[in-house]
Amino acid sequence: EVLQNHVLEAKVFHTEYGTGVAILTGAHRFSLTTNIDDLKLRRMPEVPGLQKPPSCWAVLSQDRVTIILLAVGQDLYLLDNTSCSVVVSEPRRVSAGSRAEKFCEFNSSIRSPPKQMVWCTRPRSRQRAVVVAWDRQLMVAGNSTECIQYPSGKRCHFQRPAQTVGLRGPSWGHCHLWQGQGVLQEHQWCQWPPRTASQEIFKIASMAPGALLLEAQKEYEKESQKADEYLREIKDQKLLPEAVSQCIEAAGYEHEPDTQKSLLRAASFGKCFIDKFPPESFVRMCQDLRVLNAIRDYQIGIPLTFTQYPYGTVREWLVLRRLYPLAIRICEYLRLSEIQGVSRILAHWACYKVQQKDKSDEEVAHAINQKLGDTPGISYSEIAARAYDCGRTELAIKLLEYEPRSGEQVPLLLKMKRSKLALSKAIESGDTDLVYTVVLHLKNELNRGTFFMTLQNQPVALSLYRQFCKHQERETLKDLYNQDDNHQELGNFHVHSSYS
């Protein structure tokens, strides 16, 4: 059904079994699997009279039961493993007793229906809010009569971070507001202040060590004597190391580069008055912030927080987005090893390149070799295998010419049914075991006459096969002598057989 009707929409969900996926097909039927690592696709019951996609739908999991909730016009349906049932058959105002729990009731004063709605909750918190988006308005409503509004002159679209960049980890403390039509023009942050050093430093009238150090550094820039007063107060309490650490940590939770720099300058200022303060945390934070700021740029648009950053590999996201130059620069900046960094990115680029059908096999193979050369960690056989999977066998063969390891060339050539070329490559390698592997493959693949004729054109392979037959298949050895009209060896064969 999926092959015929395609997938209209998909939703990822998480259960105690693992990560699941639910799909809506072009036939307006739902199917799902509760664990993508053990893929068992289950078709859900049909929704009566469903002739077009539902206005919205969601996957709900509880007590090892996964159901789909969907809205069709003014009706609400529940799909479980066995049946489809109507939950709400007619529109009516939700009253306090009509559900198990009434969260809140809020009047938005906007007459048009919203374009999107998502739950937005803090990690490990019971505080909940609903984020609602219209064309030019975003609203965050919680369990009170007030709300937070983000008006915009441009059309806006928002998503939860886990849907935006595919992360795992603490990602529900904020949402992202995307603005623009057709292309991403800018993105903004809507985030609860995390309970971190950042909040301790910037809260009103804060006397935290980090706050005092930040003020000391600002006063120092003004050449004010207050800098010494603030600094002395921190040192008298023996909290200067803690103040430096707070400023370093707080910089990670700030999204404005100017604020980050201010906090890092304060940390650097405080370090000057500490004997043997370990610099690793400061250096690492500077590196992480440079990477985060680079990928947060509106031209890239991967809005990660510092909390999310360690939970994924930035390189992988950039590679999947085909932002190869930036991925390479970040790997070089972080001084990753060749195999971890640049080589892997270049290999991914090459695998993408072979899928492009607008250029000839010669052009693509030459372009890949010009770019990759003899870079350590690059496997041309892996790129050739991708080309073969894409139906470009000739390109795969040309790419294998650049593979220096015969042990990697030969198995793929055999897979591509290019056995004679594989035999030539095996003989060139001088690896006896590799030649035997190809010869035995040819023996099973070709009929007897064609097999013997192929060996006649490869004296090295023929000699090795004779050695094999002397110990394993003596009757085949007699056939080889007959084929060659080698009467001397044929006579020797019969004499030896008589003695045996």
C-alpha positions in Angstrom: 0.0 0.0 0.0 2.8 2.4 0.8 4.5 1.7 -2.5 1.3 2.4 -4.4 -0.2 5.3 -2.5 2.9 6.8 -0.8 3.1 8.4 2.6 1.2 11.7 3.1 2.4 12.3 6.7 4.4 10.7 9.4 4.8 11.2 13.2 7.5 10.0 15.4 6.6 9.0 19.0 8.3 7.3 21.9 7.2 4.4 24.0 8.7 1.9 26.5 9.5 -0.3 23.5 11.6 2.4 21.8 11.1 4.9 19.0 7.9 4.4 16.9 6.6 5.8 13.7 3.0 6.2 12.5 2.2 7.0 8.9 -0.8 8.2 6.9 -0.9 6.8 3.4 -2.4 8.2 0.2 -5.3 5.8 0.7 -6.1 7.6 4.0 -5.2 4.6 6.0 -3.0 4.6 9.2 -0.1 2.2 9.9 2.4 2.2 12.7 5.3 0.4 14.4 6.1 0.9 18.0 9.8 0.1 17.6 11.8 1.0 14.5 14.7 -1.3 15.5 12.3 -4.3 15.4 10.1 -3.2 12.5 6.7 -4.7 12.5 4.3 -2.5 10.6 0.7 -2.7 11.9 -2.3 -1.4 9.9 -4.9 0.4 12.0 -8.7 0.0 11.4 -10.2 2.1 8.6 -11.9 5.4 9.5 -15.5 5.3 8.0 -16.0 7.8 5.2 -12.5 9.3 5.4 -12.0 10.7 1.9 -9.3 13.3 2.7 -6.6 13.7 5.3 -7.8 14.5 8.8 -7.4 18.1 9.9 -5.1 16.9 12.6 -4.0 13.7 14.3 -1.7 12.5 17.0 -0.3 9.2 18.5 -1.0 8.4 22.1 0.8 5.7 24.1 0.0 4.5 27.6 0.1 1.2 29.5 1.7 -0.6 26.4 -1.3 0.5 24.3 -0.7 2.8 21.3 -3.7 4.5 19.7 -4.3 7.3 17.1 -6.5 10.3 17.9 -7.7 12.2 14.8 -10.1 15.0 14.0 -12.4 14.8 10.9 -14.5 17.9 10.5 -16.3 18.2 13.8 -15.8 14.6 14.9 -13.1 13.1 16.9 -12.0 9.4 16.4 -9.9 7.0 18.3 -8.1 4.1 16.5 -6.8 1.2 18.4 -5.7 -2.3 17.3 -9.2 -3.6 16.6 -11.7 -0.8 16.2 -12.4 2.8 15.3 -14.6 4.7 17.8 -16.1 8.2 17.8 -15.2 10.3 20.8 -17.0 13.5 20.1 -20.0 13.3 17.7 -21.0 16.9 17.7 -19.4 20.3 18.5 -20.0 21.5 22.0 -18.3 23.7 24.6 -16.0 21.7 26.8 -17.3 21.8 30.4 -15.4 20.9 33.5 -17.1 17.6 33.8 -16.7 16.4 30.3 -13.1 15.3 30.6 -11.0 13.7 33.3 -9.1 17.0 33.9 -9.8 20.6 32.7 -6.4 22.2 32.3 -7.5 25.8 31.7 -9.8 28.0 29.7 -8.5 31.0 27.9 -10.0 33.5 25.5 -7.5 34.5 22.7 -9.8 37.1 21.2 -8.8 35.9 17.8 -11.7 34.7 15.6 -9.7 32.6 13.1 -8.7 29.1 14.0 -5.0 28.6 14.8 -2.6 27.1 12.3 -0.7 25.0 14.8 -0.8 24.0 18.5 1.8 22.1 20.6 2.4 21.3 24.2 5.5 23.0 25.7 6.7 21.7 29.0 9.9 22.0 30.9 12.2 19.0 31.4 11.2 17.0 34.5 8.5 19.6 35.4 4.7 19.4 35.8 4.3 23.0 34.6 2.5 22.9 31.2 1.6 25.4 28.6 0.1 25.4 25.1 1.8 27.3 22.3 -0.6 28.4 19.6 0.3 29.9 16.3 -1.7 32.0 13.8 -0.3 33.5 10.6 1.2 36.5 12.3 0.7 35.8 16.0 2.3 33.3 18.5 0.8 32.8 21.9 1.9 30.9 25.0 -1.0 30.1 27.4 -0.7 28.4 30.7 -3.0 27.7 33.6 -3.8 31.4 34.3 -5.8 34.2 32.7 -2.7 35.8 31.2 -0.6 34.7 28.3 2.7 35.6 26.5 2.2 37.0 23.0 4.7 37.3 20.1 3.2 39.4 17.4 5.0 39.4 14.0 4.6 41.3 10.8 5.7 38.2 8.9 4.1 34.8 8.6 5.5 32.5 11.3 5.8 28.8 11.8 6.9 27.0 14.9 8.0 23.6 15.8 9.2 21.8 18.9 13.0 21.3 18.8 12.8 17.5 18.7 10.8 17.8 15.4 13.0 20.6 14.1 16.4 18.9 14.3 15.7 15.4 15.4 17.3 15.3 18.8 17.0 13.2 21.9 17.5 14.7 25.3 16.1 17.6 27.3 14.5 19.5 24.5 11.1 20.6 25.7 12.0 23.7 27.7 11.5 26.1 24.8 10.1 26.4 21.3 11.4 28.1 18.1 9.6 30.7 16.1 10.5 30.7 12.4 9.6 33.7 10.3 9.5 34.2 6.6 7.8 32.8 3.5 9.4 30.3 1.2 12.8 30.6 2.9 13.9 30.9 6.4 14.6 34.6 7.0 15.1 34.6 10.7 14.4 32.5 13.8 13.8 33.7 17.4 13.9 32.0 20.8 11.0 31.6 23.2 12.5 30.0 26.3 11.9 29.7 30.0 15.0 30.9 31.9 16.8 27.7 32.8 17.6 27.2 36.5 21.3 27.6 35.9 24.2 29.9 36.7 22.7 32.3 34.1 19.6 32.8 36.2 21.7 33.3 39.3 23.8 36.0 37.7 21.1 38.0 36.0 18.2 37.9 38.5 17.4 41.3 40.1 19.7 42.3 43.0 21.7 39.1 42.7 24.6 38.8 45.0 25.8 35.5 43.5 29.6 35.3 43.0 29.2 35.3 39.3 27.1 38.4 39.3 29.6 40.3 41.4 32.5 39.2 39.2 30.5 40.4 36.1 30.0 43.8 37.7 33.7 44.0 38.7 34.8 43.4 35.2 32.4 46.1 33.8 33.7 48.6 36.4 37.3 47.6 35.5 36.6 48.6 31.9 35.3 51.9 33.1 38.5 52.3 35.1 36.4 52.6 38.3 37.6 51.8 41.8 34.4 49.8 42.3 36.0 47.0 40.5 38.4 46.5 43.3 35.6 46.6 45.9 33.5 43.9 44.1 36.6 41.8 43.6 37.7 42.1 47.2 34.2 41.1 48.4 34.4 37.9 46.3 37.9 37.1 47.5 37.1 37.7 51.1 34.4 35.0 50.9 36.8 32.7 49.0 34.3 32.4 46.2 36.4 33.6 43.3 36.8 30.1 41.7 33.1 29.6 42.0 32.5 33.0 40.4 34.7 32.2 37.4 32.9 28.8 37.0 29.5 30.5 37.2 30.4 33.0 34.5 31.7 30.2 32.2 28.6 28.1 32.7 26.3 31.0 32.3 27.9 31.9 28.9 26.8 28.5 27.6 23.1 29.3 28.3 23.1 32.7 26.6 22.2 33.0 22.9 23.3 36.5 22.2 27.1 36.6 21.3 27.5 40.0 23.1 26.2 38.5 26.4 28.4 35.4 25.9 31.5 37.6 25.4 30.7 39.7 28.4 30.5 36.7 30.7 33.6 35.1 29.2 35.5 38.4 29.7 34.4 38.4 33.3 35.6 34.8 33.7 38.9 35.7 32.1 39.2 38.7 34.4 38.6 36.6 37.5 41.1 33.9 36.4 43.9 36.4 36.6 43.5 36.5 40.4 43.5 32.8 40.9 46.7 30.7 41.2 46.7 27.7 38.9 43.0 27.8 37.8 42.5 24.9 35.3 41.9 26.5 31.8 40.2 23.5 30.2 36.6 24.5 31.0 37.1 28.1 29.7 38.7 26.9 26.5 36.1 24.2 25.9 33.3 26.7 26.4 34.8 29.1 23.9 35.0 26.3 21.4 31.5 25.1 22.0 30.0 28.6 21.7 31.8 29.2 18.4 30.3 26.0 17.0 26.8 26.7 18.4 26.8 30.3 17.1 27.9 29.1 13.7 25.1 26.6 13.3 22.5 29.0 14.9 23.1 31.6 12.2 20.0 32.2 10.2 21.6 30.9 7.0 22.2 27.5 8.7 19.2 27.5 11.1 19.9 24.7 13.5 18.9 26.4 16.8 20.5 24.2 19.4 20.8 25.1 23.1 23.9 24.3 25.1 21.9 21.6 27.0 21.1 19.9 23.7 24.5 20.3 22.1 26.3 17.3 23.8 23.3 15.0 22.9 24.0 14.9 19.2 26.7 15.1 16.7 26.7 18.5 15.0 28.8 17.0 12.2 26.1 14.5 11.3 23.3 17.1 11.2 25.4 19.3 8.9 26.3 16.4 6.7 22.7 15.4 6.3 21.9 19.0 5.4 24.7 18.8 2.9 26.5 21.7 4.5 29.9 20.1 3.8 32.2 23.1 3.9 30.9 24.2 7.4 31.1 20.6 8.7 34.7 20.4 7.5 35.7 23.7 9.1 34.1 22.7 12.4 35.9 19.3 12.4 39.2 21.1 11.7 38.5 23.7 14.4 37.7 20.9 17.0 40.8 19.0 15.8 38.9 15.8 15.2 40.9 12.9 13.8 40.8 12.3 10.0 38.5 9.3 10.3 36.2 11.0 12.8 36.1 14.3 10.9 37.0 15.4 7.4 37.3 11.9 5.8 33.9 10.9 6.9 32.4 14.1 5.6 34.1 13.8 2.3 32.9 10.2 2.0 29.4 11.3 2.6 29.7 14.0 0.0 31.0 11.5 -2.5 28.1 9.1 -1.8 25.7 12.0 -2.4 27.6 12.9 -5.6 27.1 9.5 -7.2 23.3 9.9 -6.9 23.3 12.9 -9.2 22.2 11.7 -12.7 23.0 14.9 -14.6 26.6 14.1 -15.3 28.4 11.2 -17.0 30.1 8.4 -15.1 33.5 9.7 -16.2 32.8 13.2 -15.0 31.5 12.0 -11.6 34.4 9.6 -11.0 37.0 12.2 -12.0 35.3 14.9 -9.8 35.3 12.5 -6.8 38.9 11.5 -7.3 40.0 15.2 -7.7 38.3 16.1 -4.4 39.2 13.0 -2.3 42.6 12.0 -3.7 44.4 9.7 -1.3 42.8 11.2 1.9 43.4 8.8 4.8 40.3 7.0 5.9 38.5 7.2 2.5 37.2 4.0 1.1 36.5 4.2 -2.6 34.9 0.7 -2.4 32.1 2.1 -0.1 31.4 4.9 -2.5 31.4 2.4 -5.4 29.0 0.3 -3.5 26.6 3.3 -3.1 26.9 3.9 -6.9 26.0 0.3 -7.6 23.0 0.5 -5.3 21.9 3.6 -7.2 22.0 1.5 -10.5 25.3 3.1 -11.8 27.4 -0.1 -12.3 29.8 1.5 -14.7 30.5 4.4 -12.4 31.1 1.9 -9.6 33.7 0.1 -11.7 35.5 3.4 -12.5 35.5 4.3 -8.8 37.0 1.0 -7.9 40.0 1.8 -10.1 41.0 4.4 -7.4 40.7 1.8 -4.6 44.2 0.7 -3.6 43.1 -2.4 -1.7 42.4 -5.3 -3.9 40.7 -7.1 -1.0 38.1 -4.3 -1.1 37.8 -4.3 -4.9 37.2 -8.0 -5.6 34.2 -8.7 -3.4 32.2 -5.8 -4.9 33.2 -6.8 -8.5 31.9 -10.3 -7.8 28.7 -8.8 -6.4 28.3 -6.8 -9.6 28.7 -10.0 -11.7 32.0 -8.8 -13.1 33.8 -12.0 -12.3 36.5 -11.9 -15.0 37.5 -8.4 -14.0 37.6 -9.5 -10.4 39.9 -12.4 -11.4 42.3 -10.0 -13.1 42.3 -7.7 -10.0 42.9 -10.7 -7.7 45.9 -11.9 -9.8 47.4 -8.4 -9.9 47.2 -8.2 -6.1 49.4 -11.3 -5.8 47.1 -12.6 -3.0 46.8 -16.4 -3.5 43.8 -16.6 -1.2 42.0 -13.9 -3.1 42.6 -15.7 -6.4 41.3 -18.9 -5.0 38.1 -17.1 -3.8 37.4 -15.7 -7.3 38.2 -19.0 -9.1 35.8 -21.0 -6.9 33.2 -18.3 -7.4 33.7 -18.6 -11.2 33.4 -22.4 -10.9 30.0 -22.1 -9.3 28.8 -19.3 -11.6 29.9 -20.7 -15.1 29.3 -23.9 -16.9 32.2 -26.3 -17.0 33.4 -25.5 -20.6 33.3 -21.7 -20.1 35.0 -22.0 -16.8 37.9 -24.0 -18.3 38.2 -21.5 -21.2 38.3 -18.6 -18.8 41.2 -20.2 -16.9 43.1 -20.8 -20.1 43.4 -17.0 -20.6 44.8 -16.6 -17.0 47.9 -18.9 -16.6 48.4 -17.9 -12.9 44.8 -18.8 -12.0 45.0 -22.0 -14.0 48.2 -23.1 -12.2 46.7 -22.4 -8.8 43.5 -24.3 -9.7 45.6 -27.3 -10.8 47.3 -27.3 -7.4 43.9 -27.2 -5.8 42.6 -30.1 -7.9 45.6 -32.2 -7.1 44.6 -32.2 -3.4 40.8 -31.8 -3.6 39.3 -32.8 -7.0 41.6 -35.3 -8.8 38.9 -36.2 -11.4 38.6 -32.5 -12.4 42.4 -32.5 -12.9 42.0 -35.3 -15.5 39.5 -33.2 -17.4 41.9 -30.2 -17.3 44.6 -32.4 -18.9 42.2 -33.6 -21.6 41.1 -30.0 -22.3 44.8 -29.0 -22.9 45.7 -32.2 -24.8 48.5 -32.6 -22.3 49.2 -36.3 -22.8 52.3 -36.4 -20.7 50.5 -35.2 -17.6 47.5 -37.3 -18.4 49.7 -40.4 -18.5 51.3 -39.4 -15.2 47.8 -39.0 -13.8 46.8 -42.6 -14.7 50.0 -44.1 -13.4 49.6 -42.2 -10.1 46.0 -43.4 -9.9 47.0 -47.0 -10.5 49.5 -46.9 -7.6 46.9 -45.3 -5.4 
